């Protein structure tokens, strides 16, 4: 059963996770947003698939997502999101490493990470400060959520 969304071509579904209720937004056949604002009640094949993949991820049964994603934003924002998607499950990279690869400043990469519209699915939690230093996280719960996601993936052995 599908319920129409207030925005044409847009649907939204919420899913309960260990890091809070995540709401997934689908627009024209791609996931365009994940946020911590409950309220999505739409039901589409893509949203169901995304929900199942997120639940499997939190159950430790999935290491990567196989979903159509669309990042709206500048070319630099899209490039940083693409670089984050390349970071393997359980591994981290620094802002500086990504900046060097993309020819951007570490600060610009940090801003793009903070503006990631599809957190968890695009793993901005895998990006660390210089020397692997734990830095902030823009999602609900801030650094604690970042730590929970890294622990789930077995990343950063220094995170006891």
GROMACS elastic network, one bead per residue, 0.5 to 0.9 nm:
[ bonds ]
;  ai    aj funct       b0    kb
    1    42     6  0.81464   500
    1    43     6  0.64086   500
    1    44     6  0.83840   500
    2    41     6  0.82990   500
    2    42     6  0.55638   500
    2    44     6  0.67829   500
    3    11     6  0.83420   500
    3    41     6  0.70067   500
    3    42     6  0.51366   500
    3    43     6  0.69687   500
    4     7     6  0.83596   500
    4     8     6  0.83567   500
    4    10     6  0.83693   500
    4    11     6  0.72573   500
    4    42     6  0.69187   500
    5     8     6  0.68057   500
    5     9     6  0.78439   500
    5    10     6  0.60644   500
    5    11     6  0.54938   500
    5    12     6  0.73680   500
    5    40     6  0.89761   500
    5    41     6  0.87870   500
    5    42     6  0.71407   500
    6    10     6  0.76932   500
    6    11     6  0.84748   500
    7    10     6  0.53711   500
    7    11     6  0.77858   500
    8    11     6  0.84707   500
    8    27     6  0.85954   500
    9    26     6  0.80773   500
    9    27     6  0.55258   500
    9    28     6  0.56390   500
    9    29     6  0.87113   500
   10    25     6  0.68891   500
   10    26     6  0.55893   500
   10    28     6  0.68625   500
   11    24     6  0.82442   500
   11    25     6  0.57211   500
   11    26     6  0.51728   500
   11    27     6  0.65453   500
   11    28     6  0.89730   500
   11    40     6  0.77139   500
   11    41     6  0.82391   500
   11    42     6  0.55897   500
   11    43     6  0.75651   500
   11    44     6  0.75988   500
   11    47     6  0.81004   500
   12    23     6  0.66153   500
   12    24     6  0.54853   500
   12    26     6  0.62397   500
   12    27     6  0.88846   500
   12    39     6  0.78406   500
   12    41     6  0.62359   500
   12    42     6  0.52674   500
   12    43     6  0.76922   500
   12    44     6  0.88211   500
   12    47     6  0.75043   500
   13    22     6  0.83348   500
   13    23     6  0.55157   500
   13    24     6  0.53175   500
   13    25     6  0.67482   500
   13    26     6  0.85892   500
   13    38     6  0.83026   500
   13    39     6  0.71897   500
   13    41     6  0.50107   500
   13    42     6  0.53501   500
   13    43     6  0.67632   500
   13    44     6  0.87124   500
   13    47     6  0.64742   500
   13    48     6  0.82739   500
   13    51     6  0.81142   500
   14    21     6  0.64162   500
   14    22     6  0.55294   500
   14    24     6  0.61812   500
   14    25     6  0.89369   500
   14    36     6  0.88569   500
   14    37     6  0.82335   500
   14    38     6  0.57810   500
   14    39     6  0.61995   500
   14    41     6  0.67401   500
   14    42     6  0.86455   500
   14    51     6  0.80878   500
   15    20     6  0.84789   500
   15    21     6  0.55628   500
   15    22     6  0.53366   500
   15    23     6  0.63279   500
   15    24     6  0.79620   500
   15    38     6  0.81690   500
   15    40     6  0.85326   500
   15    51     6  0.63518   500
   15    54     6  0.82910   500
   15    55     6  0.81424   500
   16    19     6  0.81519   500
   16    20     6  0.60850   500
   16    22     6  0.63797   500
   16    23     6  0.88190   500
   16    38     6  0.89942   500
   16    55     6  0.83973   500
   17    20     6  0.52025   500
   17    21     6  0.57872   500
   17    22     6  0.69489   500
   17    54     6  0.81229   500
   17    55     6  0.71522   500
   17    58     6  0.71115   500
   18    21     6  0.81373   500
   18    58     6  0.73323   500
   18   148     6  0.85817   500
   19    22     6  0.81526   500
   19   140     6  0.79170   500
   19   141     6  0.77877   500
   19   145     6  0.61793   500
   19   148     6  0.75195   500
   19   149     6  0.82137   500
   20    36     6  0.68359   500
   20   140     6  0.76960   500
   20   141     6  0.86932   500
   21    35     6  0.83248   500
   21    36     6  0.57267   500
   21    37     6  0.70024   500
   21    38     6  0.58861   500
   22    34     6  0.64248   500
   22    35     6  0.55615   500
   22    37     6  0.66866   500
   22    38     6  0.65984   500
   23    33     6  0.79236   500
   23    34     6  0.54992   500
   23    35     6  0.53136   500
   23    36     6  0.60234   500
   23    37     6  0.60314   500
   23    38     6  0.57600   500
   23    39     6  0.71538   500
   23    40     6  0.61365   500
   24    31     6  0.69523   500
   24    32     6  0.78532   500
   24    33     6  0.58886   500
   24    35     6  0.68831   500
   24    40     6  0.74720   500
   24    47     6  0.70653   500
   24    50     6  0.78950   500
   24    51     6  0.81459   500
   24   118     6  0.85167   500
   25    30     6  0.83507   500
   25    31     6  0.56721   500
   25    32     6  0.57523   500
   25    33     6  0.50484   500
   25    34     6  0.63844   500
   25    35     6  0.86126   500
   25    40     6  0.81600   500
   25    47     6  0.77921   500
   26    29     6  0.63415   500
   26    30     6  0.53781   500
   26    32     6  0.57884   500
   26    33     6  0.73277   500
   26    44     6  0.86808   500
   26    46     6  0.75579   500
   26    47     6  0.68954   500
   26    69     6  0.88769   500
   27    30     6  0.55487   500
   27    31     6  0.64096   500
   27    32     6  0.63998   500
   27    70     6  0.87088   500
   28    31     6  0.85166   500
   29    46     6  0.71734   500
   29    68     6  0.73164   500
   29    69     6  0.86989   500
   30    46     6  0.77087   500
   30    67     6  0.75776   500
   30    69     6  0.50575   500
   30    70     6  0.58794   500
   31    34     6  0.79439   500
   31    46     6  0.80579   500
   31    47     6  0.80248   500
   31    50     6  0.83329   500
   31    67     6  0.74584   500
   31    68     6  0.61977   500
   31    70     6  0.61479   500
   31    71     6  0.85256   500
   31   118     6  0.78312   500
   32    68     6  0.89113   500
   32    69     6  0.60587   500
   32    70     6  0.51801   500
   32    71     6  0.60648   500
   32    72     6  0.74786   500
   32   117     6  0.69588   500
   32   118     6  0.65420   500
   33    69     6  0.86786   500
   33    70     6  0.84799   500
   33    71     6  0.81572   500
   33   116     6  0.87323   500
   33   117     6  0.51028   500
   33   119     6  0.79310   500
   34    37     6  0.88141   500
   34   117     6  0.63717   500
   34   119     6  0.60371   500
   34   120     6  0.78303   500
   34   121     6  0.80091   500
   35    38     6  0.82519   500
   35   117     6  0.77662   500
   35   118     6  0.74263   500
   35   119     6  0.74536   500
   35   139     6  0.73709   500
   35   140     6  0.83129   500
   36   139     6  0.71615   500
   36   140     6  0.62428   500
   37    40     6  0.85032   500
   40    43     6  0.88496   500
   42    47     6  0.80676   500
   43    46     6  0.84176   500
   43    47     6  0.64010   500
   43    48     6  0.67240   500
   44    47     6  0.52129   500
   44    48     6  0.61351   500
   44    49     6  0.85604   500
   45    48     6  0.51576   500
   45    49     6  0.61430   500
   45    50     6  0.86320   500
   46    49     6  0.50040   500
   46    50     6  0.60830   500
   46    51     6  0.85315   500
   46    67     6  0.79263   500
   46    68     6  0.86124   500
   47    51     6  0.60342   500
   47    52     6  0.85552   500
   48    51     6  0.50682   500
   48    52     6  0.61898   500
   48    53     6  0.86208   500
   49    52     6  0.51801   500
   49    53     6  0.61914   500
   49    54     6  0.86404   500
   49    67     6  0.79858   500
   50    53     6  0.51099   500
   50    54     6  0.61112   500
   50    55     6  0.85779   500
   50    65     6  0.82168   500
   50    66     6  0.85262   500
   50    67     6  0.68814   500
   51    54     6  0.51750   500
   51    55     6  0.61609   500
   51    56     6  0.85772   500
   52    55     6  0.51515   500
   52    56     6  0.61131   500
   52    57     6  0.85586   500
   53    56     6  0.50390   500
   53    57     6  0.60756   500
   53    58     6  0.87091   500
   53    61     6  0.89312   500
   53    62     6  0.70243   500
   53    64     6  0.85710   500
   53    65     6  0.65686   500
   53    66     6  0.80934   500
   53    67     6  0.87834   500
   54    58     6  0.63066   500
   54    59     6  0.85628   500
   54    62     6  0.81462   500
   54    65     6  0.79753   500
   54   120     6  0.86036   500
   54   121     6  0.81625   500
   55    58     6  0.52317   500
   55    59     6  0.61437   500
   55    60     6  0.87268   500
   55    61     6  0.85989   500
   55    62     6  0.86455   500
   56    60     6  0.62797   500
   56    62     6  0.53336   500
   56    63     6  0.86648   500
   57    60     6  0.51923   500
   57    61     6  0.56142   500
   57    63     6  0.62344   500
   57    64     6  0.77271   500
   57    65     6  0.82879   500
   57   152     6  0.87793   500
   58    61     6  0.74542   500
   58    62     6  0.78224   500
   58   149     6  0.86887   500
   58   152     6  0.73203   500
   59    62     6  0.76646   500
   59   152     6  0.88937   500
   60    63     6  0.74247   500
   60   152     6  0.72530   500
   60   153     6  0.78922   500
   62    65     6  0.74966   500
   63    88     6  0.84521   500
   63    89     6  0.58250   500
   63    90     6  0.85311   500
   63   153     6  0.79421   500
   64    88     6  0.82127   500
   64    89     6  0.69575   500
   64   121     6  0.82777   500
   65   121     6  0.65687   500
   65   122     6  0.88712   500
   67   121     6  0.86839   500
   69   118     6  0.81689   500
   69   121     6  0.86016   500
   69   122     6  0.87766   500
   70    78     6  0.88488   500
   70   118     6  0.87736   500
   71    74     6  0.89781   500
   71    77     6  0.79608   500
   71    78     6  0.60611   500
   71    81     6  0.76576   500
   71   116     6  0.81850   500
   71   117     6  0.69069   500
   71   118     6  0.76578   500
   72    75     6  0.89592   500
   72    77     6  0.81540   500
   72    78     6  0.73413   500
   72   117     6  0.80359   500
   73    76     6  0.79922   500
   73    77     6  0.58281   500
   73    78     6  0.65407   500
   74    77     6  0.50935   500
   74    78     6  0.63378   500
   74    79     6  0.85877   500
   75    78     6  0.51381   500
   75    79     6  0.60953   500
   75    80     6  0.87071   500
   76    79     6  0.50260   500
   76    80     6  0.62597   500
   76    81     6  0.86431   500
   76   102     6  0.85754   500
   76   104     6  0.82598   500
   76   108     6  0.84434   500
   76   109     6  0.84072   500
   76   112     6  0.76813   500
   77    80     6  0.52796   500
   77    81     6  0.62453   500
   77    82     6  0.86314   500
   77   108     6  0.88781   500
   77   109     6  0.80807   500
   77   111     6  0.86372   500
   77   112     6  0.52700   500
   77   113     6  0.80845   500
   77   115     6  0.80066   500
   77   116     6  0.78119   500
   78    81     6  0.50633   500
   78    82     6  0.60876   500
   78    83     6  0.85997   500
   78   112     6  0.84439   500
   79    82     6  0.50501   500
   79    83     6  0.62070   500
   79    84     6  0.86946   500
   79   102     6  0.74854   500
   80    84     6  0.62154   500
   80    85     6  0.86688   500
   80    98     6  0.74444   500
   80    99     6  0.84192   500
   80   102     6  0.77446   500
   80   109     6  0.64545   500
   80   112     6  0.64403   500
   80   113     6  0.71891   500
   80   116     6  0.88148   500
   81    84     6  0.50661   500
   81    85     6  0.62871   500
   81    86     6  0.88812   500
   81   112     6  0.76517   500
   81   113     6  0.73881   500
   81   116     6  0.69513   500
   81   118     6  0.88842   500
   81   122     6  0.65591   500
   81   123     6  0.83783   500
   81   124     6  0.79589   500
   82    85     6  0.51101   500
   82    86     6  0.66751   500
   82   122     6  0.81523   500
   83    86     6  0.52329   500
   83    87     6  0.70393   500
   83    98     6  0.69194   500
   83   101     6  0.87476   500
   83   102     6  0.84271   500
   84    87     6  0.54162   500
   84    88     6  0.88291   500
   84    93     6  0.85392   500
   84    98     6  0.82557   500
   84   113     6  0.84840   500
   84   122     6  0.63376   500
   84   123     6  0.58978   500
   84   124     6  0.62049   500
   84   126     6  0.75910   500
   84   127     6  0.75973   500
   85    88     6  0.77827   500
   85   121     6  0.82158   500
   85   122     6  0.55785   500
   85   123     6  0.63949   500
   85   124     6  0.84996   500
   87    90     6  0.85099   500
   87    91     6  0.65132   500
   87    92     6  0.66240   500
   87    93     6  0.71347   500
   87   123     6  0.76846   500
   87   126     6  0.72014   500
   87   127     6  0.86480   500
   88    91     6  0.55418   500
   88    92     6  0.77250   500
   88   126     6  0.87451   500
   89    92     6  0.83186   500
   89   123     6  0.86770   500
   89   126     6  0.83362   500
   89   153     6  0.62610   500
   89   154     6  0.85049   500
   89   155     6  0.79185   500
   90   126     6  0.80100   500
   90   150     6  0.69920   500
   90   151     6  0.85342   500
   90   152     6  0.83771   500
   90   154     6  0.53524   500
   90   156     6  0.77782   500
   91   126     6  0.66895   500
   91   150     6  0.85657   500
   91   153     6  0.81548   500
   91   154     6  0.82568   500
   91   155     6  0.55011   500
   91   156     6  0.74262   500
   92   125     6  0.83354   500
   92   127     6  0.56613   500
   92   128     6  0.67415   500
   92   132     6  0.78918   500
   92   150     6  0.88333   500
   92   155     6  0.70713   500
   92   156     6  0.74931   500
   93    96     6  0.82523   500
   93    97     6  0.64364   500
   93    98     6  0.71712   500
   93   126     6  0.64644   500
   93   127     6  0.51077   500
   93   128     6  0.60477   500
   93   129     6  0.83997   500
   93   132     6  0.75478   500
   94    97     6  0.51834   500
   94    98     6  0.64763   500
   94    99     6  0.84996   500
   94   106     6  0.86301   500
   94   126     6  0.83142   500
   94   127     6  0.52635   500
   94   129     6  0.53220   500
   94   130     6  0.59516   500
   94   131     6  0.74811   500
   94   132     6  0.64175   500
   94   133     6  0.84543   500
   95    98     6  0.53102   500
   95    99     6  0.59855   500
   95   100     6  0.86013   500
   95   105     6  0.84927   500
   95   106     6  0.51783   500
   95   107     6  0.77473   500
   95   108     6  0.88517   500
   95   109     6  0.59718   500
   95   110     6  0.63032   500
   95   113     6  0.87751   500
   95   127     6  0.62350   500
   95   128     6  0.62337   500
   95   129     6  0.59427   500
   95   130     6  0.70864   500
   96   100     6  0.60240   500
   96   101     6  0.85803   500
   96   104     6  0.88493   500
   96   105     6  0.74156   500
   96   107     6  0.85748   500
   96   109     6  0.79918   500
   96   128     6  0.89278   500
   96   129     6  0.76284   500
   96   130     6  0.67204   500
   97   100     6  0.52011   500
   97   101     6  0.63305   500
   97   102     6  0.87248   500
   97   106     6  0.81533   500
   97   130     6  0.88146   500
   98   101     6  0.51452   500
   98   102     6  0.61790   500
   98   103     6  0.83919   500
   98   104     6  0.80994   500
   98   105     6  0.89528   500
   98   106     6  0.76135   500
   98   109     6  0.71635   500
   98   127     6  0.87490   500
   99   102     6  0.51818   500
   99   103     6  0.56730   500
   99   105     6  0.53417   500
   99   106     6  0.51556   500
   99   107     6  0.84296   500
   99   108     6  0.78215   500
   99   109     6  0.60564   500
  100   103     6  0.52092   500
  100   104     6  0.65097   500
  100   105     6  0.75543   500
  100   106     6  0.80222   500
  101   104     6  0.79216   500
  102   105     6  0.86628   500
  104   107     6  0.82601   500
  104   108     6  0.64026   500
  104   109     6  0.68850   500
  105   108     6  0.51753   500
  105   109     6  0.64103   500
  105   110     6  0.86388   500
  106   109     6  0.50271   500
  106   110     6  0.61002   500
  106   111     6  0.86786   500
  107   111     6  0.62294   500
  107   112     6  0.86178   500
  108   111     6  0.50963   500
  108   112     6  0.62103   500
  108   113     6  0.85955   500
  109   112     6  0.50270   500
  109   113     6  0.60907   500
  109   114     6  0.85404   500
  110   113     6  0.50545   500
  110   114     6  0.61267   500
  110   115     6  0.85484   500
  110   127     6  0.87681   500
  110   129     6  0.89858   500
  111   114     6  0.50294   500
  111   115     6  0.61320   500
  111   116     6  0.86542   500
  112   116     6  0.61096   500
  113   116     6  0.51180   500
  113   117     6  0.89191   500
  113   119     6  0.89009   500
  113   124     6  0.57252   500
  113   125     6  0.86855   500
  113   127     6  0.79956   500
  113   137     6  0.86308   500
  113   138     6  0.83649   500
  114   117     6  0.86363   500
  114   124     6  0.78965   500
  114   136     6  0.85590   500
  114   137     6  0.70012   500
  114   138     6  0.55480   500
  114   139     6  0.87137   500
  115   118     6  0.89166   500
  115   138     6  0.77552   500
  116   119     6  0.59925   500
  116   122     6  0.75384   500
  116   123     6  0.89638   500
  116   124     6  0.71633   500
  116   138     6  0.84732   500
  117   122     6  0.84347   500
  118   121     6  0.59099   500
  118   122     6  0.56247   500
  118   123     6  0.83493   500
  118   124     6  0.88932   500
  119   122     6  0.51502   500
  119   123     6  0.59852   500
  119   124     6  0.62692   500
  119   125     6  0.78061   500
  119   138     6  0.86334   500
  119   139     6  0.74437   500
  120   124     6  0.70716   500
  120   125     6  0.72582   500
  120   149     6  0.81433   500
  121   124     6  0.86751   500
  122   125     6  0.85542   500
  123   126     6  0.56754   500
  123   127     6  0.78178   500
  124   127     6  0.55332   500
  124   128     6  0.88443   500
  124   137     6  0.79899   500
  124   146     6  0.87300   500
  125   128     6  0.77656   500
  125   136     6  0.88158   500
  125   137     6  0.68027   500
  125   143     6  0.89854   500
  125   145     6  0.84915   500
  125   146     6  0.52772   500
  125   147     6  0.80829   500
  125   149     6  0.69566   500
  125   150     6  0.70335   500
  126   146     6  0.81350   500
  126   149     6  0.85675   500
  126   150     6  0.70422   500
  126   155     6  0.82043   500
  127   132     6  0.84695   500
  127   134     6  0.85798   500
  127   135     6  0.82536   500
  128   131     6  0.79733   500
  128   132     6  0.52897   500
  128   133     6  0.57191   500
  128   134     6  0.55476   500
  128   135     6  0.59160   500
  128   136     6  0.86694   500
  129   132     6  0.54257   500
  129   134     6  0.60862   500
  129   135     6  0.58363   500
  130   133     6  0.57855   500
  130   134     6  0.88081   500
  132   135     6  0.88735   500
  132   156     6  0.83380   500
  134   143     6  0.79756   500
  134   146     6  0.88133   500
  134   147     6  0.85307   500
  135   143     6  0.70080   500
  135   146     6  0.87443   500
  136   142     6  0.61828   500
  136   143     6  0.51708   500
  136   144     6  0.89813   500
  136   146     6  0.77364   500
  137   140     6  0.81712   500
  137   141     6  0.80212   500
  137   143     6  0.52297   500
  137   144     6  0.83088   500
  137   145     6  0.74030   500
  137   146     6  0.60029   500
  138   141     6  0.82564   500
  138   142     6  0.57887   500
  138   143     6  0.82264   500
  138   146     6  0.89276   500
  139   142     6  0.55386   500
  139   143     6  0.84601   500
  139   145     6  0.71667   500
  139   146     6  0.81467   500
  140   143     6  0.89114   500
  140   144     6  0.88605   500
  140   145     6  0.69914   500
  141   144     6  0.55946   500
  141   145     6  0.51508   500
  141   146     6  0.81158   500
  142   145     6  0.55451   500
  142   146     6  0.66103   500
  142   147     6  0.89331   500
  143   147     6  0.61028   500
  143   148     6  0.85457   500
  144   147     6  0.50706   500
  144   148     6  0.61702   500
  144   149     6  0.87104   500
  145   149     6  0.62336   500
  145   150     6  0.86082   500
  146   149     6  0.52256   500
  146   150     6  0.61983   500
  146   151     6  0.85654   500
  147   150     6  0.50878   500
  147   151     6  0.59838   500
  147   152     6  0.84749   500
  147   156     6  0.89942   500
  147   159     6  0.71433   500
  148   151     6  0.51210   500
  148   152     6  0.61119   500
  148   153     6  0.87167   500
  149   152     6  0.50658   500
  149   153     6  0.64082   500
  149   154     6  0.86740   500
  149   155     6  0.86267   500
  150   153     6  0.51371   500
  150   154     6  0.60768   500
  150   155     6  0.50349   500
  150   156     6  0.67785   500
  150   159     6  0.80732   500
  151   155     6  0.59769   500
  151   156     6  0.75356   500
  151   157     6  0.82943   500
  151   159     6  0.70427   500
  151   160     6  0.81915   500
  152   155     6  0.77522   500
  153   156     6  0.89352   500
  154   157     6  0.70139   500
  155   158     6  0.85065   500
  155   159     6  0.79607   500
  156   159     6  0.56647   500
  156   160     6  0.87434   500
  157   160     6  0.68625   500
